[in-house]
Amino acid sequence: MLITELWGLGDLALAIPFIQAAAQSAEVTLVAKPQAAPVIARFAPGVELIPLVAPWTAFRGKYRLLRWPWGVLGHTIRELRCRHFDIGATARPDPRDHVLITLAGASKRYGFPRAGSRLLLNNPLRRPSSPHRADYWATLALALGFAIKAQTPARRTGRRIVIHTGAGQPAKLWPAKRYRELAGLLDHSGWETEILDDSLVGIDQLMEKLSSAYRFIGNDSGPGHLAALLGVPTFTVGPQLPEVFSPRHPNAEWIEGAPCRYKPCRDYCRFSEPRCLTALDVETVHQRVVHWLNE
């Protein structure tokens, strides 16, 4: 089985339960960004990873076709064709992913068609009623005849809270200064906070920091989804719609940014700064966090 998840760390974390279930009944090859390697090694060690930075996942200049790494794409497709896949599967309704699994030679191609890509999928699927990315993977699993096991995290104890102030895009950043103020308030209440940011090098190191935490607080970004995957309850400060991108954990909570007519903004902001987030003051977030911790 060929599986594609070509986007960010958070997207990969949401795909892991599907990848684990698929690996129980098939020999699985995953095409994903290179940073997927430590995550796959930890959660799905029997899965083969073929790294690819797909040009259509760039946040800027993705349609400058003359700058695409055509040689790399050609090499990857040739490498995939050598595997003689029975099944190609992708949960993202993206015609470019559908072209990839078709060129890879997968006999049965499962996905959610869009913009005419039904012609490439001999097993097109109807989109789930829920817009959450994890529910796309669950729908795909049912179509393939296996179910994703519900997460049952172990009870966690302690007082250590990991706060991560980074994100892949500026549109998702609540100011780091406010995170530090929030940490100070929590420390004063007897919690033990550790602040991380994007200067932390290595996903292995990040996962070790997260796995030992009692709770996680951060932006709508990959570390939050990794924390949930590791069984850590998460609190997300984010501009996105939680019904689409919230971390999948039974004790996940979030606070949305102020209302904005451009939501969901995905990865761009129409303004010079994400006003929906900068409108959130420390006291408002602190009150919600305290309520979440007490629950």
GUVEX-267730 format. One record per residue (C-alpha): x, y, z; residue in three letters. Coordinates in steps of 0.05 Angstrom, whole numbers, plus 5000, padded with zeros to 4 digits. Each point is the difference from the previous one (the first is absolute). Example, Ala and Ser with C-alpha at 12.3 -4.5 7.8 and 13.67 -1.06 7.14 Angstrom:
! GUVEX-267730
524649105156ALA502750694987SER
***
This chain:
! GUVEX-267730
500050005000MET502450704982LEU497850565047ILE501450744988THR500050555053GLU504350554971LEU498450585046TRP502250205070GLY501749665065LEU493050095027GLY496949694938ASP504649405008LEU498249925073ALA492649974981LEU501749464948ALA503949555047ILE494049605027PRO498149834928PHE507149824982ILE500549555061GLN493549644982ALA502049924927ALA506749705021ALA496349445036GLN497449724935SER504650254945ALA507250174983GLU499750765003VAL504250534966THR498950735021LEU501950604958VAL501050595046ALA504750575017LYS506949795027PRO498350235071GLN495049435003ALA505749505011ALA500550045077PRO492450005007VAL499449384957ILE505849665036ALA496350115066ARG492849854982PHE500349554938ALA507149704996PRO498149484948GLY497850534949VAL504750194943GLU500850764992LEU501750314933ILE501550745014PRO497350534953LEU499150755008VAL494450084950ALA500250694967PRO492550095006TRP500650005076THR504150645000ALA496550605032PHE502850484948ARG501249924926GLY496949314995LYS497450134929TYR506750214971ARG500549364959LEU506650174969LEU503250005069ARG497249325019TRP505349465012PRO497849584941TRP506149555005GLY498549835073VAL492749874983LEU501949544942GLY504949615043HIS494949915056THR494749754951ILE504849504969ARG501849765070GLU492749915018LEU498349634936ARG505249475018CYS495749805061ARG494049784957HIS494850265049PHE493249665004ASP496950605036ILE501350745000GLY496550425053ALA499750735019THR495250365047ALA501250694972ARG495250224944PRO505750254958ASP500449834926PRO507750045003ARG500249445051ASP495449614954HIS504650104942VAL505849765043LEU496849345020ILE497749904928THR507050114972LEU502749545054ALA496149444967GLY495349815057ALA494849524974SER494450225047LYS499950745016ARG495950265059TYR498850735014GLY495250595003PHE499250304931PRO500350744985ARG500650424937ALA499249424952GLY504749525035SER494549475003ARG502849774933LEU506549805037LEU496549625057LEU496949334984ASN497550005072ASN497450715012PRO497250135070LEU494750475026ARG502650515049ARG498149895073PRO494850455033SER505350255048SER505350454969PRO505549775048HIS506149714966ARG500049405046ALA492949824977ASP502549974928TYR505049485021TRP494649625038ALA495549994938THR505849764958LEU501449445051ALA492849764997LEU500249994924ALA506149555004LEU496849535050GLY503550175065PHE498450465058ALA504350495037ILE500349845075LYS497350545046ALA505450345041GLN499849835075THR505650415031PRO502849775067ALA498650435060ARG505650515009ARG502450315065THR504750565019GLY500350764995ARG504550094939ARG497050404942ILE503750074934VAL498550654963ILE502250054927HIS499950704971THR501749834928GLY496149854936ALA501449904927GLY496650644978GLN499550705031PRO492449974993ALA499949475055LYS504350365051LEU497350265066TRP505650475024PRO505649645036ALA500250565053LYS492949825020ARG501849275006TYR505550205048ARG495050415041GLU495349415000LEU505649545024ALA501550495057GLY492849985023LEU499949244998LEU506649955037ASP497250475054HIS494249515008SER504649415012GLY500749714930TRP506849854970GLU500450304930THR505349894947GLU500050454939ILE502349734933LEU500450354933ASP502249864929ASP507450045021SER499449305028LEU503749574949VAL497649304986GLY493249685000ILE502649435044ASP502050515053GLN493250344993LEU496249345009MET504149835063GLU498350685030LYS492649914983LEU499349285022SER501950155072SER495150595007ALA493650015040TYR496850514953ARG501850384936PHE498350724981ILE501750304932GLY498050274933ASN496249644945ASP506249634975SER503649344996GLY502549955073PRO492850015026GLY498049434954HIS506249615020LEU498450115073ALA492949734990ALA502949404962LEU504549875060LEU493950005046GLY501150705029VAL493750445010PRO500750634958THR497650725004PHE500550364933THR500150754988VAL498350074927GLY496550384945PRO497649384964GLN493349665006LEU500749465054PRO495149544966GLU505049944942VAL506949995033PHE499549915075SER504749475030PRO496649325010ARG500249865074HIS494049885047PRO502350585044ASN501950494946ALA497750715009GLU501050644961TRP498650744996ILE498650324933GLU502450674978GLY495150584994ALA494849964944PRO502650154930CYS496149994935ARG505949674965TYR500049365042LYS502449484989PRO506450374981CYS504049354991ARG507150254998ASP499450734979TYR497450625033CYS497050594962ARG502950475051PHE507050195022SER499149575062GLU494849475021PRO495150485033ARG495649435022CYS505749755044LEU503050655023THR493050185025ALA500549445051LEU502950285065ASP503849595051VAL494550025053GLU494749734952THR504449414980VAL502349895072HIS492849945025GLN498449484946ARG506449625015VAL498649985075VAL493049734986HIS503049464955TRP505349815052LEU494849955055ASN495649544957GLU
***
